[in-house]
Amino acid sequence: MQMQYSELSPAIRKILEALPDPGAHEASAPMLPRECYTSPEFFEFERLRVFPRSWVCVGREEQIPNTGDYLAPAIGAEPLLVVRRTDGSIGAMSAVCRHRGQVIATEAGSAGRAFRCPLHVWTYDLDGNFVGAPYLESRDDIECLRKNAKLPEVRLERWHGFLFVNLDSDATPLAPSLAKVEPFWANYENADLVAVPPTPGDTPLPWNWKIHAENFTDAYHPEFVHRGTHDFAPSVHPEGGVEFTAMTAADNAIVRTVPLLKADGGMTDAGWGPEAAFPAIATLSPEQRKRLTFVLIPPSMTLIFAPGAVAYQLITPVGAEATLASNDRVTAGGWLLPRSTHARNDFAERAATVREGAKKIWLQDIPVNLGVQAGKKSRFMPEGHYVPLETTLIQFNAWLVRAYRAAVPSP
């Protein structure tokens, strides 16, 4: 149920009233109030009111290949089950038992043909229907429960093999909101891609999830922060640098593209470079083999389209200054690449090379993310304004403002 504006605390109302107009600036746009990055109360507003209304990526269909295989994500405060059903389809539902509210599962696994609550072994089939419970002998009681004790269904959409869930039954469909990304998928899926899911992050990074997302999508900082590791993919170049993709109010993706100094480059053990560890994908066009495309799908996912692979990251906000990240920079894995690349005898060595280069970029990002988070808490934190090379941050701000305002109607 949507919260009413009058139900908000004075602190949250003050933050929302200070939000900039998301459509008023093409450049030199004002930044969000600093409390959006530091306030535990505002994070709870995001966790309970914004994330449940957003399309959140929880993994890939390859992670649950067999009947009964499931993922166990939590969106906001809601534990969920995302399961491969007996007919081969994938569905999402609440993980909360209809008896006493015990969470049925908190880690991915295989349920076989049914889920069993660990508290009293109440049993549900893979569609969430109540099947039975120990010592429940009354036929009338059993029939009543079979009618009324189904695990609530949650909306799920599949997009290029990724699984997204949304707790808002009235949310607009996902795919149209990502239409601007479709041209970048061209020719990749003709290469018989396989997924190498990222190792799940289990150590919270000490900054707000929005700082993590901003760092990913920012075209302004690589020249200064990533000297030596990002020079091969410059945002500023005499023959053409970063290109931004326009954004509308209906979009759920923020996109930028940068050139590579030489075709077929990619991640090396020293960062982006000409001798990529993952070979270029043969089905790509010449233009695709000369660029990187960075896609932010807030609040939970990023993609990098490179000549040799599509790298992806899953982001899980867990606190005002605590974010879990699962990707090749922080943990390991997070790639879609041709089956032929994955089958190479030296794939493990090549993957380790990518991990080494990505980690070097990551080690350059850590101090600036810490510095931005610390600055947000300073009494001297300026209002701040973005500049044209930060167009994707302006777009992300606009997405956030719209999401915040949609979560609570204005008075």
Secondary structure, 3 states (H helix, E strand, C coil): CCCCHHHCCHHHHHHHHCCCCCCCCCCCCECCCCHHHHCHHHHHHHHHHHHHHCCEEEEEHHHCCCCCEEECCEECCEEEEEEECCCCCEEEEECECCCCCCECCCCCEECCCEEECCCCCCEEECCCCEEECCCCCCHHHHHHHHHHCCCCEEEEEEECCEEEEECCCCCCCHHHHCHHHHHHHCCCHHHCEEEECCCCCCCCECCCHHHHHHHHHCCCCHHHHCCCCCCCCCCCCCCCCCEECCCCCCCCCEEEEEECCCCCCEEECCEEECCCCCCCCCCCCCCHHHEEEEEEECCCEEEEECCCCEEEEEEEEEECCEEEEECCCCCCCCEEEEHHHHCCCCHHHHHHHHHHHHHHHHHHHHHHHHHHHHHHCCCCCCCCECCHHHHHHHHHHHHHHHHHHHHCCCC
